[in-house]
Amino acid sequence: MNGLVHVDALSKSFGDVQALGPIDLDLRGNEFVSVVGASGCGKSTLLSIIAGLTDATAGEVLIAGDPVDGPGRDRGVVFQGFTLFPWLTALGNVEFALQGEKSSKRERTAQAREHLALVGLDGFDDHYPSQLSGGMQQRVAIARSLSYRPRILLMDEPFGALDALTRRDMQALLTHVWEQHKLTVLMITHDIEEAIFTSDRVVVMTPRPGRIRADLAVPLERPRVSGMTEAPEFRELFAQILELVHEKAAA
Ligand SMILES: Nc1ncnc2c1ncn2[C@@H]1O[C@H](COP(=O)(O)OP(=O)(O)OP(=O)(O)O)[C@@H](O)[C@H]1O
């Protein structure tokens, strides 16, 4: 049974360097899956191919049975760092993503406001990115990616530039938004705790060319609360993933 996102024998080479795969991966509707792996193993390449921003060398990605052949509004993408337009307000940045919609300007503004509120930024509509903290800017970026109501949210190290405390807040916010909206999320992270805390499954990739070394279910209830990171099953899974990430390619 194929998932909402079906990655089928996907591989990517840059010149004669094989960066990725072949990889098979399925994401079911409403699943939250994280991908971890050594630096350079092809995580960003995988996400970029699913987003339709990079072409595969072989294999394909199907979304609800249809092959991906470019970016689409069924997929929202959030990258590391703060990728807002500095000359637009928080509201303006979200509205910008809605320009292609058939709705009126008034409806688009209401939709943008609704999504800023969803990420806890009501009251900050008129602030420019330079007037917002890093965490708030990344919340605007998430609001922007969710504003056109994609079914799938693809995130590449979305909280990598944030301090540890803000990162924790953002993980809680993200799981809250995911629970409310029943999105399907694929998130790349270097932070194994973040992967376990947020996800239903953690996929561990091998060093380059990245293939799937393990696909592990997270045995923790929802909603996730901060004390869970000390639970024995959390620590066990953490140790298991850490070991898998550091195993040599030939293993
Ligand atoms: N445009 C490109 N041209 C040539 N090589 C590339 C290109 N993009 C990625 N690569 C190579 O492909 C491999 C996988 O890169 P990718 O960025 O997908 O890895 P990653 O797992 O996301 O790394 P990191 O965790 O460090 O961000 C790397 O060896 C990288 O150097």
The ligand as an ORCA input file, in Angstrom:
! r2SCAN-3c Opt
* xyz 0 1
  N      24.379     21.112     -6.439
  C      25.298     20.205     -6.068
  N      26.365     19.949     -6.845
  C      27.286     19.018     -6.496
  N      27.217     18.279     -5.372
  C      26.178     18.493     -4.574
  C      25.165     19.469     -4.857
  N      24.235     19.438     -3.849
  C      24.682     18.502     -2.976
  N      25.824     17.942     -3.400
  C      26.565     16.872     -2.725
  O      25.662     15.825     -2.455
  C      25.861     15.293     -1.168
  C      24.585     15.394     -0.349
  O      24.314     16.765     -0.045
  P      23.082     17.207      0.885
  O      23.170     18.688      1.021
  O      21.846     16.635      0.340
  O      23.459     16.491      2.257
  P      22.865     16.712      3.704
  O      22.728     15.360      4.288
  O      21.651     17.557      3.644
  O      24.044     17.506      4.411
  P      24.020     18.471      5.710
  O      23.479     17.615      6.825
  O      25.470     18.794      5.907
  O      23.162     19.636      5.377
  C      27.027     16.070     -0.556
  O      28.191     15.312     -0.708
  C      27.084     17.327     -1.373
  O      28.394     17.810     -1.446
*
